[in-house]
């Protein structure tokens, strides 16, 4: 692959970026991503391709981003290369990134510094000015998506006339609705015209509003986001395999190779019919209503641009995108989201407060999981997949073990059928997970976690049995969601080896792991726990041993206030929808049904025993439902099916007459507004007490736990800034959580 430095991209043409230089000058500390050009000779006599590599030279883990200085630099390079193309010096141009990254998106730090509406509009216009150069390039332009491409990074790829993607690429998406913005550099208009409107709604609304999901390279190719899919080199640090394949494909496009163009035409054949647009718009409306209730501005703005963009020209859509970005960059929701995303999720999660040096961690070469139920199976699969070590599950009889293994294998097969694993990798993964009815199989394990029934006596018995079998260096972990780790360790000969390792359900999807340190837990054990959590791909937060730890304690206080208000006489619909303005992932009664009334009641009883009736009353109404075998208050399952009955909720839910007859309500109802304030004050009190007791090191740790473990909405900025903003922390504690 002959290469030579490209001629200078300097141009004597009028400065098309003059209007933007004043904005760029205000960001002298921007980590600039350089657009570095080299000429490559395309195979088959196709001519010379100018390859732009985007690199910030800030280390292999520092993502490349797009700030105003970066955009102007890229625009100048594209302008110069366009002049070369018109002069016949190059036959094509391509953009790629440093290993692992195309571009991670706009520099959010720069955006938060914008203070005037004209600033946001100027930055938006700058992006369009640069990306239009790539779209209108005088010879074929390509994007070689070699790694992470989010937001403006993916929009850069969409601006190219052709796209290839690596099968190893991950982290592709348009997350703007999640971070309080819109895909404002052409993504709203271009995506449906590339993938078809249905998949565009998934990328721009469904994925961002479902825990900010992203897609991988194979998925990007399957939906038409990329024109060709190629495998990388065996060495992840070696980009040549993917690059060579992309160059060969680009040569086929440039020369008009019949087979290449026929495959391209087939790949770009997507449903863009009026019916497809109608269906996609309806789906977008449903998603926004269901996930935000209309209380969050950015998703609504994305939907509006998407609907209107159906009949707009690219230029008309660009003008509307600029206006939307200018407006949204100044909203409180955007600035709260940036705090939650950058300061909490990105920065705080990378430096867990109180975590020992990972150099103290022990190697984990074999894992044991006590139990073979659904949670145990999820844990076994995660450990095997992420650690690549043997994992053995046990249970009290062979039938339970067999069911657990069958479920795990079905999940592996599901990964294979979805293209997440090759058939060979699936067979290898399933082979790592075995089962037994004897705990003797843990004799050579390095890490054993129990996932048995949430009852102190049962867990203590299991841990005692394990201690008699495992080696002296084996770490014992408990997946308890609320019980005392100190209590479990009390009768152990070596309590220093026990650590709380609380996962959230579903294990594969939920990123949070509460690591609980008992009074005797050693630094070596704790370091191993944190190192293992990192390898598992989880964000770990150190919590001290306290009832229900962080997430469940906060959620049960919130749910308890709603339930108490209902018990006192507040209509069910009013109680369940009093918090709708927060745009939480689900209403309190829906959450109660998902968790399970018996489980929620059990945890509440533990909290009641620790903290009393004033903060955690045990609901007699819930106990009546449990005694009668009821699973939910509403006659509505989690798929949305409803049973008509006499009394209706605010959103159409109903309480069956038989269930209503079991309930005993008081005569002191509250309005929705009164209940919302009640919940705010209760949360401020509980979090204030948790911080005073040192359950976590800082309010940001509670924010991190609630965002990643409970889906606390980003646009609220974390739970403690929200309580500051509404005045609850000042009302209850006399001071703000954040000064």
Beta strands, then each sheet from edge to edge (+ up, - down):
strand 1: 3-5
strand 2: 34-42
strand 3: 47-55
strand 4: 92-97
strand 5: 101-103
strand 6: 140-145
strand 7: 148-150
strand 8: 162-166
strand 9: 172-173
strand 10: 228-230
strand 11: 366-370
strand 12: 390-394
strand 13: 433-436
strand 14: 447-450
strand 15: 475-478
strand 16: 498-503
strand 17: 512-517
strand 18: 539-544
strand 19: 647-648
strand 20: 654-655
sheet 1: 1+ 2- 3+ 4+ 6+ 8+ 10+
sheet 2: 5+ 7+ 9+
sheet 3: 13+ 12+ 11+ 14+ 15+ 16+ 17- 18-
sheet 4: 19+ 20-
end
